[in-house]
């Protein structure tokens, strides 16, 4: 096997490893997106609950009128 073939096989191995790494990262990215969406939905829900409670308390303030 000559130097050109060695370089070719080294390049094939490199490309194979890079493609395998990209496939592994794609699952992690999907998981991250799902977790981020869930956390955003929870934050919006908590914000809505706090807003409702603050508005309710504000409406119960007696202004002496």
N, C-alpha and C positions, 0 to 999 in steps of 0.2 A: 504494500500500500504506500503510495507516494505522498508527498507533502500536501498536494492539492486535495487528495481524498481525505486526508486527516482533517484538513481545514473544513471541508464540506461536512464531514460527520460531526465535527465540533459545532458548526453552525446549525445543523439540523437538531442537535441536542439542545442548543441554546433556544432555538425557536420553540421547540416542544415544551421546554420548561416554562417559557414565557406564556405560552398559550394555556398551559395548565394553571399557572398562577392567576391569569385573568379569569378563568372559569371559577376558581375558588373565591375570588374577590367579588364576583357578581352576586353570589348568594349572600355575602356579608352586606353588600350594598342594599339589597332588597330587604334584608332584616332590619337594617338601620332605618330605611325609609318607613317601614311599617311601625317600628317603635316610635319614631319621631311623630308620625301621624297620630298614634294613640296618645302620646304625651300632649300634643297640641289640642286634641279633642278634650282631654281632661282639664287642661288649663282654661279652655274656653268655658267649660261647664262650671268650674270653680269660680271664674270671673262672673258668670251669669248669676250664680247663687249669691255671691258677695254683693253684687249690684242690687239684686232684688231685696236683700236684707237691709242694705243702706237706704234704699228708696223707701222701704216700709217704715223704717225708724224715722226717716226725715218727714214722712207724711203724718206721723203720730206726734210730732213736736207741736205743742200748744203755743201759739204766737200771741195769746191774750186777746184775740179778736172775737 
